[in-house]
Amino acid sequence: MNGQYIERIEIESLWNGHKHIQWDLKPGVNILSGVNGVGKSTILNRCIMHLLDIDRDTRKNDGVHIKFFPNDAKSVDFEVIRSFDRPILSSEFMNKLTDTQMQTELDLHIYHLGRKWLDYQVNLSNRMVELFASKDPDAAAKVQELANEKTHFQDIVDDLFLETGKTIKRDQNELYFDSYGETISAYKLSSGEKQMLIILLTVLVQNKKPFVLFMDEPEVSLHVEWQERLLELVTDLNPNVQVILTTHSPAVIMHGWSDRVTDVDDIVVRKK
């Protein structure tokens, strides 16, 4: 991985002051495991809230200390993906939505990613134009390489959704799918399909720039085959992503990721 990432997370006074967390992370994939109630989500949430406070310049004494790489880095770019597809309960917020197809939090996430997907395509086109206008003798090859990134993402999604007969409509800029001859929006996907689309699209639109991806139990809506492929697909789309996730599923850590697993008990320092 190139660029900034989180090197260490320290959290003071968890569980009524009886535990202190010290977690040294790798630049690439980091997986936090443990039984229910041991504090996996709490650790992630405390870290995320601390990063949000840094971004808002509202830092407080929250007992969280994050060491970044390189040493002079003050923060990192990051994204957060939650797993549970809860309904949007705020009637006031629902009334403001122009798209009545949005009913759940995953739908809302897809809506925001849809805007980023459009921006990604505009940015991609602009980069291609700049290359064609340059005097770079390898411009044509580089343009093709850029085009292949978008096509590769679409091929991955089509392959994942093959069993349910859905393919991305490649003649449209917005996210629509062909489902046995019917055009459907991303809101019509199953919860598992939405979850996987959100993860992969979040990674893609970063344009291979370094960033940190937090995922709290991403396997909840995914069947076992997708769980097994998840980390491979994420790191394939962006080799510069640092993944920090919690999981219960052995399938997520298959295919060479077992050495990236940390048990919560292994990073806890119990205070007397």
C-alpha positions in Angstrom: 0.0 0.0 0.0 1.2 3.5 -0.9 0.3 6.7 1.1 -1.2 7.4 4.5 -2.7 4.8 6.8 -3.4 4.0 10.4 -0.4 2.5 12.2 -1.8 2.1 15.7 -5.1 2.6 17.6 -5.0 3.1 21.3 -8.2 3.5 23.4 -8.2 4.2 27.1 -10.8 3.2 29.7 -13.2 0.9 27.9 -15.7 -1.1 29.9 -15.8 1.2 32.9 -12.0 1.8 32.8 -11.0 -1.8 33.2 -9.5 -2.3 29.7 -7.1 -0.4 27.5 -6.8 -1.2 23.8 -3.6 -1.1 21.9 -3.8 -2.4 18.3 -0.9 -2.3 15.8 -2.2 -2.4 12.2 -0.8 -3.4 8.9 -1.0 -1.1 5.8 -3.3 -3.5 4.0 -6.0 -5.8 5.5 -6.8 -5.9 9.3 -9.5 -8.2 10.7 -10.8 -7.9 14.3 -12.5 -11.1 15.6 -14.1 -12.1 18.8 -17.3 -13.4 20.4 -20.5 -11.2 20.6 -20.2 -8.5 23.2 -16.4 -8.5 23.4 -16.3 -5.0 21.9 -15.4 -5.2 18.3 -17.9 -2.7 17.1 -17.2 -0.4 20.0 -13.5 -0.3 19.1 -14.3 0.5 15.4 -16.9 3.1 16.4 -14.7 4.9 18.9 -12.0 5.1 16.2 -14.4 6.4 13.5 -15.8 9.1 15.9 -12.3 10.2 16.7 -11.5 10.6 13.0 -14.7 12.5 12.4 -13.8 14.9 15.2 -10.5 15.5 13.6 -12.2 16.3 10.2 -14.6 18.6 11.9 -11.8 20.2 14.0 -13.8 19.4 17.1 -11.2 17.2 18.8 -11.9 16.3 22.4 -10.3 14.3 25.1 -12.1 11.0 24.2 -9.4 8.6 25.3 -8.6 7.6 21.7 -5.1 8.0 20.3 -4.3 7.2 16.6 -0.8 7.0 15.2 -0.7 7.6 11.4 1.9 6.8 8.8 3.8 8.8 7.8 4.5 10.3 11.2 3.7 13.9 10.1 0.2 12.8 8.9 -2.6 14.4 10.9 -5.5 12.2 9.6 -6.5 9.9 6.8 -9.2 9.7 4.1 -11.7 7.1 5.2 -15.1 5.5 4.4 -17.4 3.6 6.7 -19.7 0.7 5.6 -22.4 -0.6 7.9 -24.1 -4.0 7.3 -27.6 -3.7 8.6 -30.4 -2.7 6.2 -32.6 -0.7 8.6 -35.6 1.3 7.4 -35.3 5.1 7.2 -37.6 6.1 10.1 -37.5 9.9 9.9 -40.7 11.0 8.1 -39.3 14.6 7.9 -36.2 13.2 6.0 -38.3 10.9 3.8 -40.4 13.9 2.7 -37.3 15.6 1.5 -36.3 12.7 -0.7 -36.9 13.1 -4.4 -36.6 9.4 -5.1 -39.4 7.5 -3.5 -37.7 4.2 -4.1 -35.4 4.8 -1.2 -36.7 3.0 1.9 -33.7 1.8 3.8 -30.2 2.9 5.0 -28.6 0.8 2.3 -30.8 2.6 -0.3 -29.6 6.0 1.1 -26.0 4.8 0.8 -26.6 3.7 -2.8 -28.1 7.1 -3.5 -25.0 9.0 -2.4 -22.7 6.5 -4.2 -24.8 7.0 -7.3 -23.7 10.7 -7.3 -20.0 9.6 -6.8 -20.4 7.1 -9.6 -21.4 9.9 -12.0 -18.5 12.0 -10.7 -16.1 9.1 -11.2 -17.2 8.7 -14.8 -16.8 12.4 -15.5 -13.3 12.4 -13.9 -12.4 9.3 -16.0 -13.5 11.0 -19.2 -11.5 14.1 -18.3 -8.4 12.1 -17.6 -8.7 10.3 -21.0 -9.1 13.6 -22.8 -6.0 15.0 -21.1 -4.1 12.0 -22.2 -5.2 12.2 -25.8 -4.2 15.9 -25.8 -0.8 15.2 -24.4 2.3 14.3 -26.3 2.8 11.1 -24.3 3.7 8.3 -26.8 2.0 5.8 -24.5 -1.3 7.9 -24.3 -3.4 5.3 -26.1 -2.3 2.5 -23.9 -2.9 4.6 -20.8 -6.4 5.6 -22.0 -7.2 1.9 -22.5 -5.9 1.1 -19.0 -8.2 3.7 -17.5 -11.2 2.4 -19.5 -10.4 -1.1 -18.3 -10.8 0.0 -14.6 -14.4 0.8 -15.1 -15.0 -2.3 -17.3 -13.3 -4.5 -14.7 -15.6 -3.2 -12.0 -18.7 -3.9 -14.2 -17.4 -7.4 -15.1 -17.0 -8.2 -11.4 -20.5 -7.1 -10.5 -22.0 -9.0 -13.5 -20.1 -12.1 -12.4 -21.3 -11.8 -8.8 -24.9 -11.2 -9.9 -24.9 -13.9 -12.6 -26.9 -16.4 -10.5 -29.8 -14.0 -10.2 -29.7 -12.9 -13.8 -28.7 -9.3 -13.3 -26.2 -7.3 -15.3 -25.2 -3.6 -15.2 -26.7 -1.5 -18.0 -23.5 -0.3 -19.7 -25.3 2.1 -22.0 -26.4 4.3 -19.1 -24.4 6.6 -16.9 -26.6 6.0 -13.8 -26.7 2.6 -12.0 -29.3 0.5 -13.6 -29.4 -3.2 -14.1 -30.9 -5.6 -16.7 -32.9 -8.3 -15.0 -34.2 -10.9 -17.4 -35.0 -8.1 -19.9 -36.4 -5.7 -17.4 -34.5 -2.5 -16.4 -34.4 -2.1 -12.6 -32.7 0.4 -10.3 -30.1 -0.5 -7.7 -32.8 0.0 -5.1 -34.5 -3.2 -6.4 -31.5 -5.4 -5.6 -31.5 -7.8 -2.7 -29.9 -6.7 0.6 -26.9 -8.8 -0.1 -26.5 -7.4 -3.6 -26.8 -3.9 -2.4 -24.2 -4.5 0.3 -21.7 -6.0 -2.2 -22.4 -3.2 -4.7 -21.9 -0.5 -2.0 -18.5 -2.1 -0.9 -17.1 -2.4 -4.4 -18.4 1.0 -5.6 -17.0 2.7 -2.5 -13.6 1.3 -3.3 -13.7 2.0 -7.0 -14.6 5.7 -6.8 -11.5 6.4 -4.8 -9.5 6.0 -8.1 -6.9 3.8 -6.4 -6.0 6.6 -4.0 -5.0 5.6 -0.5 -7.8 5.5 2.0 -9.1 3.6 5.0 -12.2 1.4 4.7 -14.0 0.5 7.9 -16.5 -2.4 7.7 -18.4 -3.7 10.7 -19.4 -7.3 10.0 -19.8 -6.9 6.2 -20.7 -10.6 5.8 -24.1 -10.2 7.5 -26.0 -10.0 4.2 -23.5 -11.9 2.0 -23.7 -15.6 1.1 -20.6 -17.7 1.8 -19.1 -17.5 -1.7 -19.2 -13.7 -1.7 -17.7 -13.7 1.9 -14.8 -15.7 0.6 -14.1 -13.4 -2.3 -14.7 -10.1 -0.5 -11.2 -9.1 0.5 -9.7 -10.3 -2.8 -12.1 -8.1 -4.8 -11.6 -5.1 -2.6 -7.8 -5.2 -2.7 -8.0 -5.9 -6.5 -10.0 -2.8 -7.2 -7.7 -0.6 -5.0 -4.3 -2.0 -3.9 -3.9 1.1 -1.8 -6.8 0.6 0.5 -6.3 -0.1 4.2 -9.2 -2.4 5.3 -10.2 -2.4 9.0 -13.1 -4.8 9.6 -14.8 -6.9 12.2 -16.2 -10.3 11.5 -17.7 -13.5 12.9 -17.3 -15.4 9.6 -14.5 -17.9 9.0 -15.2 -17.5 5.2 -14.0 -13.9 5.2 -10.6 -14.9 6.3 -10.1 -17.8 3.9 -7.8 -17.7 0.9 -4.7 -16.3 2.6 -6.1 -13.7 5.1 -5.8 -15.7 8.3 -2.5 -14.0 9.2 -4.3 -10.6 9.2 -6.7 -11.7 12.0 -6.4 -10.1 15.5 -8.5 -11.4 18.4 -9.8 -8.6 20.7 -8.3 -10.4 23.7 -4.9 -10.1 22.1 -5.1 -6.2 22.0 -6.6 -5.7 25.5 -4.5 -4.5 28.4 -6.6 -5.1 31.6 -6.1 -2.5 34.3 -6.3 -3.4 37.9 
